Amino acid sequence: MKISGVSKIAATVALVGAMSFAVLTLAADFDAIKARRALMKQDGQNSKLLFDMNQGTVAFDAGKATEAATAVSKLGHTFGTEFDKYFPDNSKTGDTKASPDIWANKDDLKARFASLEADAKAIADAAPQGADAFKAAFAKLGGDCKGCHEKYKLN
C-alpha cells in the first residue's frame, strides 16, 4: 500500500502534536519544590559523606569521594544553569524551606551555585591523589554549604 504525500504530512502533524502535548503535560506536571528537595536530599547525603571523610569519622575512599563530589558539583551546575526551572516564581510558597530572599537575590545565589560546582569539582579532581589532597581541596566546600544555607534556607 502506497502512502500519499498528504497522508505523510497528516501523520507527521499528528505525531508532532502528540509529542508537543506530551512535553507540555510533563512540563505542567513538574513540581519544582519536590524536584529541588529531592536533589538537595541527595546532595545532603553526598555532602555528609564528604564531611565525614574529611573529619575521619568515615574512612577515606578515593572512589566514593570522587563520586560524591562529582554529584555535588552537578547539583551546583544544575541549580546554577537551570535556576528558573528549580526556583520559579510560583515556588516561593508551599512545602519549602527556601527563603524569599532567593528570588530577590537570584544573581547571588547563581554565583554561589557556580562556586559550589567549582569547589566540588576540585574535590573530585583531588580525591584520586589521596586523602591529603582531598582534605586540602575540601576546605572551601563547608563554606559554600554553610553560607548558602544560612542566607537562603528557612529553619
HELIX and SHEET records of a PDB file:
HELIX    1   1 GLY A    5  ASP A   29  1                                  25    
HELIX    2   2 ALA A   32  GLN A   55  1                                  24    
HELIX    3   3 ALA A   62  THR A   81  1                                  20    
HELIX    4   4 PHE A   83  TYR A   86  1                                   4    
HELIX    5   5 ASP A   89  SER A   91  5                                   3    
HELIX    6   6 ASP A  101  ALA A  104  1                                   4    
HELIX    7   7 LYS A  106  ALA A  126  1                                  21    
HELIX    8   8 ALA A  127  GLN A  129  5                                   3    
HELIX    9   9 ALA A  131  TYR A  152  1                                  22    
END                                                                             
